[in-house]
Amino acid sequence: MGLDVRICLERRVPDRATREAKETLNSIAPVCPSLPPDLVEHFAAQVSTTREWLPVQFYSWLHLPDSEFAAQASKFYEVRAASLLSAVTGRTVPPDPSAPSLWPLLSRADWRQAARDANIDDDEIDECATADAMHSVGLISENGADADEVFDYFRVSDRNYSRFALFNSSVGAARVPSEEITPLPCMVEDLPVDPRRFTRWLARRSNVKTSFESNLPHPSYLNEMSGKKHCHCLLHDLLATDWDVSCDARGRSRRQVMGSAVVGEFQRLGAEIEEAGLSLVDHRILISFD
């Protein structure tokens, strides 16, 4: 059986608690004219910012400011999660922004296996859930045209084990051992660990005190990033790669193994993000192998 690759782009933004605190403070000024607006803005700026990573699934999200992107992405994934859980459980599970996130529960529920056990087409309910989520944030127009996904046209999706070895050493050792390909130095194997995000989720789900030193990935990764092998890196570090360095036993450069077209596509993605006035260090690439 062949090995396929899935790529996800994530963006780091202030979490919901931080956003809500700032919005509340900024909303005080219009209703309290006795308070100088600049004083309210100053207090809002002092709110400690806790950040989280949200998947950037659509090109239209690349150019949105933090608050607008976070609102769209959070709603999209909550509606998607609610739709999936409703289909699997056979009862209506509404998305509730005031309740703990449904999204991480998908990993615990193993919704794909539950769907198969119930003789439900898991791909079909996945497509329906995504369509529901796109409608919820206006990403499907009246004529049914869909928004473009970030990695729809990336040639990196082509099955190429030499290229995969640049991402993940264990994949290279298993699939193309004779090529002795050295992975890109920016790549970190396994899923990223965001302990604060994970423990905040746990704290909302129980009264048990949790340690901020937890080294478990956020549960949502286990659902969104299927596969047994994973790796990740900051987009900034990927784009800072010297592509002309030799990387294998045959003396090929990283550019030759990756392919100039793929390198160019990553570079164009980075250019779009910077042109939108956003930072590359606030974006990371997650890769999983199925």
C-alpha positions, -999 to 999 in steps of 0.1 A, spaced: 0 0 0 13 34 -9 19 63 15 1 96 10 8 130 26 -16 155 41 -5 191 48 -21 216 71 -12 253 76 -19 267 111 -18 303 123 -11 315 159 -37 339 172 -49 353 206 -72 327 222 -109 333 228 -106 344 264 -80 370 254 -101 382 225 -132 385 246 -114 404 274 -101 429 249 -134 433 231 -152 439 265 -127 466 275 -129 483 241 -167 482 242 -167 503 275 -156 535 258 -187 542 238 -211 537 268 -189 554 293 -180 588 279 -165 599 312 -137 574 306 -110 587 281 -109 563 251 -71 562 252 -72 551 288 -96 522 279 -74 512 250 -44 513 273 -60 488 297 -71 466 268 -35 465 256 -24 453 290 -45 422 289 -21 392 289 -23 375 255 -26 337 255 -23 323 220 -35 292 202 -30 276 168 -59 273 144 -59 256 110 -60 279 80 -80 258 56 -90 284 30 -70 309 9 -95 336 19 -84 332 55 -48 341 46 -55 378 44 -78 383 74 -67 402 105 -63 381 137 -97 387 153 -117 381 121 -97 350 112 -100 336 147 -138 341 147 -143 325 113 -120 296 120 -134 289 154 -170 289 141 -161 268 111 -145 240 131 -172 241 159 -200 238 133 -181 210 115 -176 191 148 -212 195 157 -223 182 123 -200 152 125 -211 143 160 -248 147 151 -243 123 121 -224 97 142 -246 98 173 -280 101 155 -290 131 176 -287 168 171 -256 182 187 -257 220 182 -225 241 182 -225 262 214 -199 290 216 -205 293 254 -197 256 260 -164 238 259 -152 231 224 -167 201 206 -138 198 183 -114 179 206 -141 154 214 -139 141 179 -106 124 187 -121 107 217 -152 97 198 -132 83 168 -161 94 146 -148 77 114 -147 43 131 -181 50 147 -196 59 113 -182 27 97 -196 6 126 -230 21 119 -226 14 81 -224 52 74 -201 65 47 -176 85 67 -164 104 37 -199 115 29 -207 128 64 -172 145 64 -181 164 31 -215 173 45 -201 186 78 -175 207 59 -202 221 37 -223 230 68 -193 247 83 -185 266 51 -221 279 49 -219 290 85 -190 315 77 -201 324 42 -176 304 23 -201 289 -1 -218 314 -24 -254 313 -35 -244 297 -68 -226 269 -48 -190 280 -56 -166 268 -30 -137 287 -15 -103 275 -25 -84 253 0 -48 263 8 -32 231 -4 -56 220 -31 -31 227 -59 2 220 -42 23 195 -62 37 184 -28 6 163 -26 20 140 -53 33 107 -40 71 111 -40 90 91 -13 122 110 -19 104 143 -12 87 127 18 121 118 32 130 155 33 101 160 57 105 129 78 136 107 84 116 76 94 96 77 62 129 80 42 145 51 61 114 29 54 107 39 18 140 51 2 168 39 25 194 36 -3 191 73 -11 202 84 24 183 116 23 189 141 51 157 157 63 153 195 63 168 208 95 137 228 103 115 197 104 105 184 138 91 148 139 58 141 156 29 166 163 36 199 179 30 201 217 9 230 229 5 222 266 -12 254 277 -39 249 251 -44 213 261 -46 220 298 -70 249 293 -93 224 275 -89 198 303 -97 225 329 -130 233 312 -139 196 310 -133 187 347 -126 200 382 -93 182 383 -62 203 386 -39 199 356 -2 205 351 9 230 325 38 206 318 16 181 300 34 169 268 3 156 251 -8 172 219 -42 190 218 -68 163 211 -80 180 179 -48 171 162 -55 134 165 -87 139 144 -76 165 119 -41 150 113 -47 114 106 -18 90 100 9 73 121 38 95 112 39 133 116 62 163 114 59 200 116 79 233 113 74 270 113 67 284 78 94 310 84 120 283 90 109 263 59 112 294 37 147 302 52 160 268 40 190 268 17 176 247 -11 209 243 -30 226 222 -3 234 186 -12 211 163 8 215 127 -4 239 99 -14 236 109 -51 247 145 -44 213 160 -53 203 193 -38 173 198 -16 157 218 -45 162 188 -69 147 164 -44 118 186 -34 112 199 -69 115 236 -80 78 239 -85 70 228 -49 96 251 -35 81 279 -56 46 272 -43 58 274 -7 75 306 -14 43 321 -31 23 311 0 48 329 22 47 360 0 9 361 2 10 360 40 36 387 42 18 409 17 -13 407 40 9 422 68 11 390 88 41 372 103 56 340 89 66 330 125 29 329 134 23 302 108 34 266 108 31 236 86 18 203 99 24 171 78 10 137 83 16 105 63 -14 81 58 
